Amino acid sequence: MLKNMINIVVKILGILLVLSGVILIYDARNITKKFFGFGDQNEGSSGLKIIGFIIAIVGGIIIFVVK
């Protein structure tokens, strides 16, 4: 019973990681404009997209590994 509860919590954590990664990829330019004040926003938005992609991949791996 405890193992099932831990699996469910870890899967929910994986789903939240995938969700936050996709949101970070989609809204990278808006986040860069809002929080960072430097002139070259292309580098900042591409960095946020890469981080979002990595976060989404880690969340997907967590979802598929936990059974």
Summary of the structure (lengths in Angstrom):
residues: 67
radius of gyration: 15.2
end to end distance: 13.8
largest distance: 53.4
contacts: 182
relative contact order: 0.22
helix: 87%
strand: 0%
